[in-house]
Amino acid sequence: MYSKTPNGYSIPSEVTQDKFVESPTATGAATPTNRTFNVTAAQLADPNGKDLLTNFLSGIKDAAVRKAAYDGISERFVDQAKSEFISTGLNFDEFSGAPGAAFTEDTATGYVNNSALKTLKSVKIPVFSPDGDFEKVPVTDTNEWVQYTFSAYKADSGTYGNPVKAYYTYDGLSK
């Protein structure tokens, strides 16, 4: 349900040492040598992980750098939701034929549109505080987290036994 891919946002190398807190006390705080937020959405969803973002941002004393990091981390999670879907319970084995035999775009699209592959859900991602004030509640409770709904609209032609691409659109993020 939640992404297990590390966020990976890094504070740019041109951000100088004077923009960081000199001796941060929070575990995982950003420092000139710890510039990357390698936390997953699954870790943030865990009750023991609720302070991971606050701790990281607490090491940045410059407001503009802190806001840029906060926004960058949020954007990375949105990018993850656009590219990761929940695959639990999906069966890809029902679309079959003689190995190497050709199938048309219409055949593949028809299969997708008449199966559980027609509508997919992205991984859930955190909703960040709308005003960007990480000192209040940087990440909302998990029941407020959002995800994309992907709707299939076409699939490529191909041959049985080989991968084929299906194409999806998505609407705005929703609970």
Backbone as ProteinMPNN parsed JSONL, in Angstrom:
{"seq_chain_A": "MYSKTPNGYSIPSEVTQDKFVESPTATGAATPTNRTFNVTAAQLADPNGKDLLTNFLSGIKDAAVRKAAYDGISERFVDQAKSEFISTGLNFDEFSGAPGAAFTEDTATGYVNNSALKTLKSVKIPVFSPDGDFEKVPVTDTNEWVQYTFSAYKADSGTYGNPVKAYYTYDGLSK", "coords_chain_A": {"N_chain_A": [[0.812, -1.183, 0.0], [1.975, 1.264, 0.742], [4.767, 3.017, -0.591], [7.93, 1.434, -0.799], [10.198, 2.416, -1.686], [13.095, 4.295, -1.282], [12.952, 7.815, -0.668], [14.976, 9.643, -1.545], [15.594, 12.362, -1.967], [17.985, 14.921, -2.304], [19.762, 17.491, -0.733], [20.98, 20.175, -2.563], [24.449, 20.305, -3.572], [25.561, 22.821, -3.685], [24.525, 24.22, -1.564], [25.611, 25.793, 1.192], [27.637, 25.193, 4.174], [26.94, 26.978, 6.213], [24.193, 27.145, 6.143], [23.12, 25.142, 7.557], [22.206, 23.762, 10.783], [24.484, 24.083, 13.42], [25.241, 22.028, 15.357], [23.221, 19.693, 15.233], [20.679, 18.056, 17.173], [18.755, 16.128, 16.744], [18.098, 12.806, 15.713], [19.061, 11.728, 12.544], [19.051, 14.217, 11.406], [19.455, 16.72, 8.872], [22.657, 17.496, 7.636], [25.798, 19.045, 6.655], [27.108, 16.779, 5.724], [25.166, 14.858, 5.621], [22.962, 14.885, 3.49], [20.862, 13.686, 2.186], [17.552, 12.506, 2.009], [16.63, 9.566, 2.723], [14.238, 8.063, 3.182], [11.366, 5.995, 3.24], [7.9, 6.029, 2.124], [6.522, 4.075, 3.474], [8.006, 3.892, 5.837], [7.469, 6.435, 6.931], [4.774, 6.114, 7.39], [4.687, 4.345, 9.454], [4.075, 4.274, 12.944], [6.363, 4.716, 14.5], [7.906, 6.179, 12.816], [7.069, 8.731, 12.45], [8.419, 11.1, 13.042], [10.556, 11.316, 11.327], [10.776, 13.025, 9.042], [10.539, 15.58, 10.215], [12.791, 15.499, 11.883], [14.881, 15.337, 9.968], [14.586, 17.806, 8.59], [15.036, 19.55, 10.69], [17.718, 20.0, 10.906], [18.364, 22.015, 9.194], [18.926, 25.37, 9.067], [18.431, 27.597, 7.505], [15.668, 29.213, 6.189], [14.718, 29.276, 3.503], [16.158, 27.208, 2.263], [15.29, 25.076, 3.817], [12.533, 25.081, 3.164], [12.722, 24.545, 0.414], [13.814, 21.962, 0.517], [11.759, 20.604, 1.826], [9.666, 20.906, -0.066], [10.884, 19.604, -2.231], [11.138, 16.974, -1.271], [8.445, 16.314, -0.999], [7.66, 16.449, -3.722], [9.13, 14.305, -4.765], [7.82, 12.128, -3.61], [5.34, 12.371, -4.885], [6.135, 11.873, -7.52], [6.855, 9.187, -7.219], [4.346, 8.054, -6.771], [3.204, 8.391, -9.258], [4.477, 6.503, -10.735], [4.471, 3.995, -9.509], [2.484, 1.212, -8.872], [-0.045, -0.557, -7.026], [0.287, -3.91, -6.938], [-0.751, -6.16, -5.83], [-2.651, -9.068, -5.98], [-3.073, -8.968, -8.725], [-3.309, -10.671, -11.801], [-1.356, -11.779, -14.321], [-1.272, -13.889, -15.996], [-3.444, -14.806, -17.455], [-3.719, -13.806, -20.019], [-3.024, -15.318, -22.72], [-1.543, -17.311, -25.317], [-0.479, -19.173, -28.208], [2.984, -19.505, -27.972], [4.888, -16.957, -29.414], [2.984, -16.383, -31.344], [1.166, -13.816, -32.979], [-0.62, -10.992, -31.641], [-3.18, -8.493, -31.74], [-3.36, -4.894, -31.236], [-5.955, -4.236, -30.485], [-6.834, -6.679, -29.382], [-5.145, -6.964, -27.15], [-5.752, -4.582, -25.763], [-8.466, -5.019, -25.287], [-8.316, -7.235, -23.573], [-7.006, -6.077, -21.319], [-8.894, -4.097, -20.609], [-10.999, -5.663, -19.76], [-10.289, -6.877, -17.446], [-8.715, -7.104, -14.18], [-6.706, -5.36, -14.598], [-7.598, -3.059, -15.743], [-8.192, -0.819, -14.105], [-5.973, 0.634, -11.962], [-4.378, 1.282, -8.818], [-2.239, 3.707, -7.416], [0.667, 3.583, -5.249], [0.183, 4.664, -1.881], [0.747, 7.987, -0.816], [2.361, 10.395, 1.347], [0.599, 13.235, 2.657], [1.536, 16.479, 2.746], [1.931, 19.177, 5.085], [-0.182, 21.857, 4.326], [0.679, 24.517, 4.482], [3.362, 24.311, 4.576], [4.725, 24.347, 6.953], [6.835, 22.747, 8.775], [7.166, 22.486, 11.477], [4.73, 22.298, 12.713], [2.734, 20.021, 11.862], [4.272, 18.08, 9.855], [3.664, 15.966, 8.132], [0.59, 14.637, 7.321], [-1.806, 12.546, 9.093], [-1.96, 9.052, 8.311], [-4.485, 8.27, 7.359], [-5.228, 10.352, 5.814], [-3.643, 10.283, 3.626], [-2.864, 10.101, 0.106], [-3.576, 8.85, -3.277], [-3.078, 7.946, -6.72], [-5.451, 7.097, -9.282], [-5.202, 4.926, -11.866], [-6.223, 4.616, -15.218], [-6.693, 2.367, -17.787], [-6.098, 2.857, -21.286], [-5.143, 1.975, -23.687], [-3.289, -0.668, -25.329], [-0.299, -2.134, -26.58], [0.272, -3.949, -29.67], [1.603, -7.277, -30.15], [3.545, -10.244, -29.496], [2.656, -13.416, -28.18], [4.073, -14.464, -25.123], [5.98, -12.572, -24.934], [6.845, -9.428, -23.38], [4.397, -6.798, -23.174], [3.267, -3.462, -23.606], [0.972, -1.592, -21.68], [-1.067, 1.278, -21.58], [-1.798, 4.053, -19.504], [-3.952, 6.557, -18.102], [-4.173, 9.139, -15.62], [-5.961, 10.662, -12.95], [-6.318, 13.486, -10.72], [-4.757, 13.438, -7.439], [-6.239, 11.493, -4.857], [-8.047, 10.471, -1.882]], "CA_chain_A": [[0.0, 0.0, 0.0], [2.891, 2.4, 0.782], [6.005, 2.774, -1.32], [9.097, 1.032, -0.029], [11.331, 2.996, -2.397], [13.575, 5.487, -0.571], [12.618, 9.087, -1.3], [16.182, 9.99, -2.286], [15.839, 13.79, -2.202], [19.261, 15.404, -1.774], [19.988, 18.936, -0.685], [22.034, 20.448, -3.55], [25.801, 20.47, -3.034], [25.923, 24.242, -3.583], [24.037, 24.754, -0.289], [26.812, 25.861, 2.018], [27.593, 24.715, 5.55], [26.306, 27.957, 7.095], [22.734, 27.002, 6.035], [22.758, 24.032, 8.435], [22.382, 23.918, 12.221], [25.868, 23.694, 13.707], [25.298, 20.709, 16.009], [21.83, 19.254, 15.427], [20.526, 17.01, 18.184], [17.79, 15.122, 16.302], [18.608, 11.677, 14.936], [18.714, 11.821, 11.126], [18.986, 15.611, 10.961], [20.292, 17.091, 7.73], [23.933, 18.145, 7.951], [26.574, 19.158, 5.415], [27.518, 15.455, 5.257], [23.958, 14.028, 5.525], [22.087, 15.743, 2.691], [19.863, 12.897, 1.458], [16.404, 11.978, 2.761], [16.427, 8.209, 2.207], [13.15, 7.481, 3.958], [10.265, 5.555, 2.388], [6.557, 6.35, 2.602], [6.184, 3.04, 4.459], [8.627, 4.281, 7.104], [6.725, 7.582, 7.471], [3.463, 5.626, 7.814], [4.873, 3.614, 10.696], [4.005, 5.193, 14.089], [7.712, 5.046, 14.966], [8.6, 6.978, 11.814], [6.393, 10.009, 12.228], [9.312, 12.247, 13.228], [11.713, 11.242, 10.428], [10.858, 14.234, 8.218], [10.819, 16.698, 11.123], [14.188, 15.381, 12.301], [15.755, 15.696, 8.847], [14.484, 19.246, 8.333], [15.505, 20.323, 11.847], [19.136, 20.301, 10.736], [18.526, 23.113, 8.237], [18.496, 26.604, 9.729], [18.014, 28.578, 6.501], [14.253, 28.971, 5.871], [14.534, 29.007, 2.068], [16.707, 25.872, 2.007], [14.378, 24.142, 4.47], [11.307, 25.025, 2.35], [13.073, 23.863, -0.838], [13.964, 20.543, 0.839], [10.4, 20.122, 2.118], [8.963, 20.805, -1.348], [11.55, 18.574, -3.029], [10.771, 15.671, -0.716], [7.043, 16.112, -1.384], [7.622, 16.17, -5.17], [9.653, 12.948, -4.986], [6.756, 11.173, -3.291], [4.346, 12.451, -5.964], [6.716, 11.157, -8.662], [6.745, 7.751, -6.937], [2.946, 7.639, -6.958], [2.921, 8.369, -10.693], [5.167, 5.406, -11.41], [4.364, 2.737, -8.781], [1.103, 0.824, -8.605], [-0.233, -1.69, -6.131], [0.119, -5.072, -7.816], [-1.295, -7.284, -5.073], [-3.86, -9.672, -6.512], [-3.169, -8.892, -10.18], [-2.894, -11.891, -12.474], [-0.933, -11.492, -15.69], [-1.157, -15.163, -16.703], [-4.648, -15.164, -18.217], [-3.571, -13.377, -21.419], [-2.075, -16.302, -23.251], [-1.74, -17.877, -26.639], [0.675, -19.955, -28.658], [4.197, -18.703, -27.907], [5.343, -16.375, -30.68], [1.851, -15.976, -32.186], [0.89, -12.378, -32.889], [-1.931, -10.482, -31.213], [-3.366, -7.099, -32.153], [-3.562, -3.868, -30.217], [-7.339, -4.375, -30.014], [-6.915, -7.868, -28.532], [-4.469, -6.652, -25.884], [-6.546, -3.548, -25.077], [-9.677, -5.688, -24.821], [-7.984, -8.031, -22.39], [-6.747, -5.17, -20.198], [-10.135, -3.423, -20.217], [-11.943, -6.623, -19.185], [-9.6, -7.577, -16.362], [-8.342, -6.263, -13.038], [-5.682, -4.406, -15.043], [-8.251, -1.87, -16.289], [-8.021, 0.283, -13.16], [-4.938, 0.369, -10.97], [-4.166, 2.319, -7.814], [-0.836, 3.939, -7.09], [0.999, 3.495, -3.836], [-0.264, 5.842, -1.139], [1.847, 8.892, -0.476], [2.011, 11.327, 2.415], [0.12, 14.582, 2.377], [2.336, 17.387, 3.541], [1.234, 20.337, 5.639], [-0.422, 22.77, 3.205], [1.423, 25.775, 4.582], [4.792, 24.016, 4.552], [5.312, 24.558, 8.27], [7.18, 21.424, 9.279], [7.165, 22.458, 12.935], [3.377, 21.928, 13.169], [2.569, 18.599, 11.526], [4.781, 18.075, 8.483], [2.999, 14.934, 7.342], [-0.697, 14.339, 7.933], [-2.084, 11.174, 9.489], [-2.036, 8.179, 7.129], [-5.832, 8.196, 6.785], [-5.346, 11.492, 4.906], [-2.724, 10.098, 2.515], [-3.552, 10.06, -1.185], [-3.022, 8.009, -4.331], [-3.644, 8.127, -8.051], [-6.162, 5.998, -9.927], [-4.777, 4.809, -13.265], [-7.234, 3.997, -16.084], [-6.097, 1.904, -19.049], [-6.757, 3.358, -22.49], [-4.697, 1.203, -24.855], [-2.153, -1.574, -25.167], [0.388, -2.384, -27.847], [0.225, -5.285, -30.259], [2.841, -7.993, -29.861], [3.493, -11.69, -29.649], [2.511, -14.113, -26.907], [5.341, -14.883, -24.527], [6.851, -11.399, -24.821], [6.191, -8.318, -22.68], [3.65, -5.826, -23.953], [2.976, -2.276, -22.814], [-0.379, -1.042, -21.562], [-0.945, 2.704, -21.295], [-2.789, 4.506, -18.526], [-4.064, 7.96, -17.721], [-4.503, 9.249, -14.201], [-6.567, 11.906, -12.534], [-5.651, 14.065, -9.555], [-4.602, 12.617, -6.238], [-7.43, 11.417, -4.013], [-7.938, 9.524, -0.743]], "C_chain_A": [[0.87, 1.268, 0.0], [4.177, 2.04, 0.044], [7.122, 2.385, -0.356], [10.373, 1.492, -0.729], [11.806, 4.225, -1.626], [13.309, 6.758, -1.373], [13.801, 9.596, -2.124], [16.414, 11.462, -2.558], [17.172, 14.176, -1.566], [19.319, 16.921, -1.819], [21.146, 19.221, -1.635], [23.388, 20.741, -2.912], [26.215, 21.93, -2.905], [25.367, 24.917, -2.327], [25.199, 24.655, 0.695], [26.551, 25.484, 3.475], [26.861, 25.678, 6.479], [24.773, 27.895, 7.056], [22.207, 25.897, 6.958], [22.945, 24.421, 9.899], [23.761, 23.366, 12.562], [25.985, 22.309, 14.335], [23.878, 20.217, 16.273], [21.758, 18.09, 16.405], [19.584, 15.895, 17.734], [18.476, 14.031, 15.48], [18.132, 11.814, 13.494], [18.613, 13.239, 10.603], [19.894, 15.832, 9.753], [21.535, 17.805, 8.241], [24.686, 18.31, 6.634], [27.032, 17.805, 4.863], [26.348, 14.472, 5.169], [22.887, 14.852, 4.81], [20.925, 14.995, 2.042], [18.811, 12.329, 2.402], [16.053, 10.625, 2.168], [15.403, 7.464, 3.037], [12.032, 7.117, 2.995], [8.933, 6.044, 2.962], [6.13, 5.332, 3.66], [6.788, 3.369, 5.821], [7.887, 5.455, 7.743], [5.365, 7.146, 7.998], [3.54, 4.883, 9.143], [4.806, 4.609, 11.867], [5.372, 5.592, 14.634], [8.471, 5.935, 13.992], [8.039, 8.369, 11.62], [7.308, 11.225, 12.354], [10.484, 12.281, 12.248], [11.873, 12.503, 9.576], [11.203, 15.447, 9.079], [12.286, 16.675, 11.537], [15.141, 15.813, 11.19], [15.762, 17.212, 8.648], [15.018, 20.095, 9.483], [16.984, 20.676, 11.756], [19.411, 21.46, 9.783], [18.031, 24.393, 8.895], [18.016, 27.666, 8.75], [16.596, 28.252, 6.027], [14.04, 28.617, 4.403], [15.044, 27.608, 1.711], [15.789, 24.811, 2.611], [13.096, 23.973, 3.649], [11.583, 24.288, 1.038], [13.222, 22.359, -0.597], [12.586, 19.92, 1.08], [9.621, 19.92, 0.822], [9.554, 19.71, -2.224], [11.217, 17.172, -2.568], [9.333, 15.334, -1.109], [6.927, 15.744, -2.862], [8.118, 14.769, -5.483], [8.591, 11.898, -4.685], [5.675, 11.191, -4.373], [4.862, 11.708, -7.191], [6.638, 9.64, -8.458], [5.32, 7.263, -7.205], [2.573, 7.572, -8.433], [3.53, 7.156, -11.387], [5.086, 4.059, -10.69], [2.899, 2.424, -8.528], [1.073, -0.385, -7.69], [-0.565, -2.902, -6.992], [-0.459, -6.28, -7.102], [-2.587, -7.782, -5.709], [-4.015, -9.585, -8.023], [-2.617, -10.167, -10.799], [-2.586, -11.566, -13.935], [-0.915, -12.748, -16.563], [-2.339, -15.507, -17.601], [-4.577, -14.751, -19.688], [-2.535, -14.295, -22.055], [-2.508, -16.794, -24.625], [-0.523, -18.687, -26.999], [1.918, -19.069, -28.632], [4.65, -18.24, -29.293], [4.218, -15.94, -31.605], [1.548, -14.498, -31.946], [-0.498, -12.112, -32.329], [-1.981, -8.999, -31.561], [-3.47, -6.172, -30.946], [-4.967, -3.989, -29.626], [-7.498, -5.57, -29.077], [-6.307, -7.577, -27.162], [-5.264, -5.622, -25.086], [-7.829, -4.156, -24.519], [-9.427, -6.514, -23.575], [-7.809, -7.13, -21.168], [-8.057, -4.571, -19.693], [-11.182, -4.355, -19.623], [-11.302, -7.442, -18.07], [-9.332, -6.598, -15.212], [-7.283, -5.231, -13.407], [-6.289, -3.096, -15.553], [-8.037, -0.649, -15.402], [-7.013, -0.135, -12.105], [-4.857, 1.543, -10.008], [-2.669, 2.459, -7.578], [-0.6, 3.609, -5.622], [0.474, 4.762, -3.162], [0.952, 6.675, -0.764], [1.396, 9.876, 0.59], [1.475, 12.654, 1.871], [0.884, 15.496, 3.322], [1.493, 18.56, 4.011], [1.062, 21.378, 4.546], [0.378, 24.07, 3.279], [2.928, 25.56, 4.636], [5.48, 24.209, 5.886], [5.598, 23.208, 8.913], [7.165, 21.35, 10.792], [5.792, 22.103, 13.493], [3.214, 20.425, 12.997], [3.023, 18.472, 10.083], [4.082, 17.083, 7.569], [1.7, 14.6, 8.056], [-0.808, 12.871, 8.299], [-2.308, 10.313, 8.245], [-3.44, 8.053, 6.552], [-6.118, 9.376, 5.863], [-4.441, 11.339, 3.683], [-3.501, 9.846, 1.23], [-2.86, 9.118, -2.164], [-3.703, 8.366, -5.647], [-4.455, 6.89, -8.43], [-5.761, 6.029, -11.392], [-5.871, 4.093, -14.048], [-6.594, 3.641, -17.419], [-6.845, 2.5, -20.232], [-6.261, 2.672, -23.754], [-3.561, 0.283, -24.463], [-1.56, -1.812, -26.546], [0.058, -3.777, -28.388], [1.542, -5.975, -29.926], [2.706, -9.454, -30.155], [3.419, -12.334, -28.265], [3.87, -14.612, -26.427], [6.323, -13.739, -24.375], [6.105, -10.27, -24.106], [5.469, -7.386, -23.658], [3.337, -4.643, -23.042], [1.491, -1.955, -22.85], [-0.202, 0.402, -21.108], [-2.113, 3.168, -20.435], [-2.784, 6.031, -18.428], [-4.322, 7.977, -16.214], [-5.079, 10.629, -13.928], [-5.785, 12.445, -11.34], [-5.571, 13.104, -8.387], [-5.887, 12.635, -5.435], [-7.208, 10.392, -2.904], [-8.384, 8.152, -1.17]], "O_chain_A": [[0.533, 2.242, -0.673], [4.613, 0.888, 0.061], [7.242, 2.927, 0.743], [11.473, 1.032, -0.42], [11.004, 5.114, -1.34], [13.426, 6.771, -2.599], [13.629, 9.944, -3.292], [17.333, 11.806, -3.302], [17.454, 13.804, -0.427], [18.966, 17.544, -2.821], [22.192, 18.581, -1.533], [23.463, 21.35, -1.845], [27.105, 22.259, -2.121], [25.703, 26.069, -2.052], [25.698, 23.568, 0.985], [25.411, 25.458, 3.939], [26.225, 25.241, 7.437], [24.121, 28.544, 7.874], [20.997, 25.737, 7.117], [23.745, 25.302, 10.217], [24.161, 22.316, 12.059], [26.776, 21.494, 13.861], [23.384, 20.309, 17.397], [22.655, 17.249, 16.46], [19.621, 14.805, 18.305], [19.336, 14.32, 14.649], [16.94, 11.995, 13.245], [18.145, 13.457, 9.485], [20.953, 15.217, 9.629], [21.466, 18.618, 9.163], [24.264, 17.776, 5.608], [27.315, 17.689, 3.671], [26.528, 13.355, 4.685], [22.016, 15.441, 5.45], [20.079, 15.622, 1.404], [19.127, 11.753, 3.443], [15.27, 10.54, 1.222], [15.666, 6.369, 3.534], [11.776, 7.846, 2.037], [8.848, 6.423, 4.13], [5.456, 5.683, 4.628], [6.15, 3.148, 6.85], [7.695, 5.476, 8.959], [4.851, 7.738, 8.947], [2.551, 4.808, 9.872], [5.415, 5.676, 11.795], [5.526, 6.688, 15.173], [9.568, 6.398, 14.307], [8.474, 9.105, 10.735], [6.989, 12.285, 11.815], [11.322, 13.179, 12.325], [12.989, 12.995, 9.408], [12.062, 16.249, 8.712], [12.948, 17.712, 11.542], [16.09, 16.56, 11.43], [16.825, 17.824, 8.55], [15.413, 21.241, 9.27], [17.449, 21.567, 12.467], [20.564, 21.844, 9.588], [16.855, 24.499, 9.243], [17.258, 28.555, 9.138], [16.343, 27.157, 5.524], [13.243, 27.729, 4.1], [14.407, 26.903, 0.928], [15.54, 23.774, 1.997], [12.624, 22.852, 3.459], [10.757, 23.489, 0.598], [12.795, 21.562, -1.432], [12.297, 18.83, 0.586], [8.989, 18.881, 0.632], [8.821, 18.973, -2.883], [11.032, 16.275, -3.391], [9.039, 14.206, -1.504], [6.181, 14.831, -3.217], [7.583, 14.11, -6.374], [8.466, 10.904, -5.401], [5.151, 10.139, -4.739], [4.103, 10.986, -7.836], [6.386, 8.896, -9.405], [5.115, 6.199, -7.79], [1.714, 6.779, -8.817], [3.14, 6.819, -12.505], [5.589, 3.065, -11.214], [2.156, 3.268, -8.028], [2.043, -1.137, -7.594], [-1.578, -2.917, -7.692], [-0.638, -7.329, -7.721], [-3.508, -7.002, -5.948], [-5.004, -10.085, -8.56], [-1.583, -10.679, -10.37], [-3.461, -11.131, -14.684], [-0.579, -12.673, -17.745], [-2.239, -16.414, -18.427], [-5.307, -15.298, -20.516], [-1.33, -14.073, -21.939], [-3.671, -16.699, -25.018], [0.373, -18.869, -26.174], [1.907, -17.984, -29.214], [4.775, -19.041, -30.219], [4.461, -15.2, -32.558], [1.667, -14.006, -30.824], [-1.425, -12.9, -32.515], [-0.947, -8.338, -31.661], [-3.642, -6.607, -29.807], [-5.151, -3.86, -28.416], [-8.22, -5.484, -28.083], [-6.896, -7.911, -26.134], [-5.432, -5.767, -23.876], [-8.231, -3.838, -23.4], [-10.222, -6.499, -22.636], [-8.391, -7.384, -20.113], [-8.303, -4.54, -18.488], [-12.159, -3.886, -19.04], [-11.726, -8.563, -17.788], [-9.684, -5.421, -15.281], [-6.993, -4.329, -12.621], [-5.564, -2.126, -15.772], [-7.735, 0.436, -15.9], [-7.192, -1.151, -11.435], [-5.227, 2.665, -10.353], [-1.932, 1.474, -7.544], [-1.539, 3.387, -4.858], [0.34, 5.805, -3.803], [2.021, 6.155, -0.445], [0.206, 10.159, 0.726], [1.847, 13.114, 0.791], [0.875, 15.307, 4.539], [0.471, 18.89, 3.409], [2.037, 21.755, 3.897], [0.714, 24.654, 2.248], [3.689, 26.523, 4.732], [6.709, 24.232, 5.944], [4.717, 22.6, 9.521], [7.154, 20.252, 11.348], [5.694, 21.652, 14.635], [3.528, 19.653, 13.903], [2.239, 18.729, 9.17], [3.927, 17.331, 6.373], [1.7, 14.312, 9.253], [0.002, 12.051, 7.866], [-2.798, 10.811, 7.232], [-3.584, 7.757, 5.366], [-7.152, 9.396, 5.195], [-4.471, 12.187, 2.791], [-4.658, 9.428, 1.266], [-1.742, 8.654, -1.937], [-4.757, 9.001, -5.675], [-4.183, 5.785, -7.962], [-5.955, 7.033, -12.078], [-6.392, 3.074, -13.594], [-6.027, 4.497, -18.098], [-8.068, 2.636, -20.199], [-6.903, 2.78, -24.799], [-2.952, 0.434, -23.404], [-2.252, -1.7, -27.557], [-0.378, -4.659, -27.649], [2.488, -5.33, -29.473], [1.869, -9.87, -30.956], [4.036, -11.862, -27.31], [4.69, -15.106, -27.201], [7.379, -13.9, -23.763], [4.883, -10.165, -24.21], [5.881, -7.216, -24.805], [3.161, -4.816, -21.835], [0.84, -2.032, -23.893], [0.71, 0.709, -20.34], [-3.253, 2.737, -20.611], [-1.766, 6.691, -18.638], [-4.648, 6.951, -15.617], [-4.736, 11.616, -14.579], [-4.724, 11.926, -10.995], [-6.249, 12.076, -8.364], [-6.552, 13.667, -5.339], [-6.305, 9.559, -2.978], [-8.369, 7.22, -0.367]]}, "name": "protein", "num_of_chains": 1, "seq": "MYSKTPNGYSIPSEVTQDKFVESPTATGAATPTNRTFNVTAAQLADPNGKDLLTNFLSGIKDAAVRKAAYDGISERFVDQAKSEFISTGLNFDEFSGAPGAAFTEDTATGYVNNSALKTLKSVKIPVFSPDGDFEKVPVTDTNEWVQYTFSAYKADSGTYGNPVKAYYTYDGLSK"}
